[in-house]
C-alpha cells in the first residue's frame, strides 16, 4: 500500500476508477496499491487517477505525485495530492510503522526533539509497552539525538498500537519538557487470509423449494484490520458436485446460499457438495483466499405420483368364497421408500357398489392387495370390472397436484361357477290363508331351486318347525295343506305371520332352509268382550262408571262398539242408563234416587260387523268415599256366605233348639222347685267356639250392637252382613229383631243378648220357612258355583 486518496471530495458519484499507470491500482476507498514490484529512483514519479460517472457522463482527474521520503517536496499544485512526512516538534507527533517490516533493523522510525535543546544539553529516553513492558526492548531511542528505532518486525494482529512516553532531561536530571505521549501505530498488512467459521457446513432443503429459497448462510472472519480492504470479504462457489446443472448461488457479501434453478430433484441427486471460497480485498485477484465445504441434502417431497405397472389386470375367483386374496397390484413411485410420500393408498373407484371387494396396502412391498369379502354369485354375474385408483399417504406438492391426476387401473374379476346345493331364495316366502279354513285346504307353499338350472325339479321339502302343528307340506312339490283349523287370534304375537321353517334337499343331499310366512286372514269370529266383571260406585261422590270392551279380531271387524242394556229388569231399566264415551267404551250412570246395594246389570256389546255378546256386570252402588272401602266388605261377604252356607243353616237350627231347650229345662225345674236365678232372663246365651279363641261380639235381641270387634261399627246388628274368617273357622249368629239380620261376628264367644227389661219373645225368635228359604237358597247356589269354578 502506497497511500490513500480521498476520492469523495473530488467526485462522490464516481462509479468507475482508472489509473494511468499500470504499476499502481486504485481501489474504491482510495487506497493505492502497487500492482507489481516498483523501484522508486531519486526522481519524482507521478500518475493520474480518472474518476468517471457513467450515468451523468462526467469525469474528473486527480494527479498523484510520488517522491522519495528524504527529499523536500516541492510546492505542490492545488490539484496535487502529496504524500509526505510532517515536521517534527515536541508535541503528540503521529508515528506509524509497517507490520511485518523486513528492515533493515534497527529500523529508524523518527526523531524526537525538544525545543529546550536550543539552550541546554538534553538527553532523551522512552518508556512503555515495547520498551520496559512486554514485548521488551522492541523500541529504543538514541540518548543524544532522539532518533527512535524498532529492533524487529511487529505483528499488528498481536499489537496494533504502542503508547510510548518520551522524556527530555538535562544532564543533572532536570526535565526540560513535559513527558511527550508518543503513540506508534502499526500499519496493517494483508497477512491474514479469511477463514470460514465452519470447516464443513451441512444444510437440508426440500426438493419442491421455489427459486430464491435460502438454503443456509455461511460466514468467514479475517484477523486483519476491520473496515479496510484487508477485511472486505467476497464469497463465491468454486465448484458444485455433481457439476450440472448449477443449482446454487452464494451472495457475495452476506454468504447466503440460495436456489437458482428449477431442476432441484431428489430423484436425480439427493446430495450436493459445494466448495466455497471467500477472498479479502473485496475479491480482487491479489486478495487472500479461504475455502470451506458445504454439504446440501435434498429432502424428499411428494412430487412423484404412484403409477400402476399395468393399465389392466385380470383375475378369477370361485363363487361363494370370501375373505380370500385374489390379486396383487404393484406400483412404481420414485419418492423416498418407506416414507409417507412413497406409501400407497388404494381405492376402488367403480364396480364395488355391492361391497364384494376390499383393497388394502401391503406395508412391506407397497402393493395393493385385492380381496373378496362378500361371496359372489356366478348365476347373477359372470364377471365384475373394477376401477382402482392409487395415491400416497402424504398429499402431493402444489405443482404436482395441479398437473397430475390419480393413476387408475382396470381389474376384471372372472367369477368361476361352483356346483351348489339348492338355493332358498328368497329366504322368507309368503302365503295367505283365511282363518277358520276347513281342514285339508291346499295352497302353494315354499319353493327352492337349483341355482344352475333355475329349476325346482328333484328338490324335496320337509317341515323343520311348525309352532302349532297346523300345516303339513308336500315332500315333492312344497305345497301345504291345513291339518287343523287356523285361529288367527291364537298366534303369538297375534298380528304377525305364522312362520314355518322349511328344509329343501336336492338329490345329492345338499340342503338349504327357508321360512314360509303364513298370513292368516282374519274373519269376524270373535265378539267384543267387556273387560270389567265387577265395579264399585261410591254414592254420591261418583255419578257413573266407565266400562270398556276389547275385540281380538282385526280392526276392520272391531270398533266402534255399540253398548246397550240387554233385557234389563224394570228396576235396572229405571235406575241405570248407558251413554257412549268413545269407540271402545261406554258410561254407566245411575239416577239419584237409586238404592245403595249391588245390582246385576246385563249389557250387550256389538262390533261394527254385528258380532255381539252379553255380559252381566255386577255393580256395587255403595255409600262410601272410596271404592276400596266397599271392596273389602264385598270380599268378606262373598267369601263367608259362599263357603259356609250350609253351616249357617245348621247354626240357625242349633240356636232355635237352644232356646227351646232353655224353656223346657225351666219348666222342669219349676216342677222340681229348683229354679233358675232371677237374672236368668238378663243373661246372654253364649255359643262357645273352643277351636279358635277370639274377641266377643254381643248383639242385643232388639238388633242393636252392644260390643264391636276390629272397629266393625254398624248401626244395626240385625242387618244382613258377611261371615268373617277367624283362624280358619267361621260362626254365624242369627237373631230376629227390629230387622231381619244375619250377622257374622268375629270372636271367641258369640252371645245372644236379650232385650233389657223383658223376656225373650218366642215369636220374635222364630224365622218363618220363607225367610230361611230366601236367605239360604242364593248362598247355596253361590257356593255351588264357586265350588264348580274352583
Secondary structure, 3 states (H helix, E strand, C coil): CCEECCCCCCCCCCCEEEECCCCEEECCCCEEEECCCCCCCCCCEEEEEEEEECCCCEEEEEEEEECCCCCCCCCCCCCEEECCCCCCCCCCCCEEEECCCCCCCCEEEEECCCHHHHCCCEEEEEEEECCCECCCCCEEECCCCCEEEECCCCCCCCCCEEEEEEEEEECCCCECCCCEEEEEEEECCCCCCCEECCCEEEEEEECCCCCCCEEEECCEECCCCCCCHHHCCEEEEEEEECCCCCCEEECCCCCEEEECCCCCCCCCCCEEEEEEEEECHHHCCCCCEEEEEEEEEEECCCCCCCEECCCEEEEEEECCCCCEEEEEECEECCCCCCCCCCCEEEEEEECCCCCCEEEEECCCCCCEEEEECCCCCCCCCCEEEEEEEEEECCCCCHHHHHHCCCEEEEEEEEEECCCCCEECCCCEEEEEEECCCCCCCEECCCCCEECCCCECCCCEEEEEEECCCCEEECCCCCCEEECCCCCHHHCCCCCCCEEEEEEEECCCCCEEEEEEEEEEECCCCCCCEECCCEEEEEECCCCEEEEEEECCCCHHHCCCCEEEECCCCHHHHHHEEEEEEECCEEEEEECCCCCCCEEEEEEEEECCCCCEEEEEEEEEEEECCCHHHHHHHHHHHHHHHHHCHHHHHHHHHHHHHHHHHHHHHHHHHHHCCCCCCHHHHHCCEEEECCCCCCCCEEEECCCCECCCCCCCCCCCCCCCCCCCCECCECCCEEEECCCEEEECCCCCEEEEECCCCCCCCCCCCCCCHHHHHHHHHHHHHHHHHHHHHC
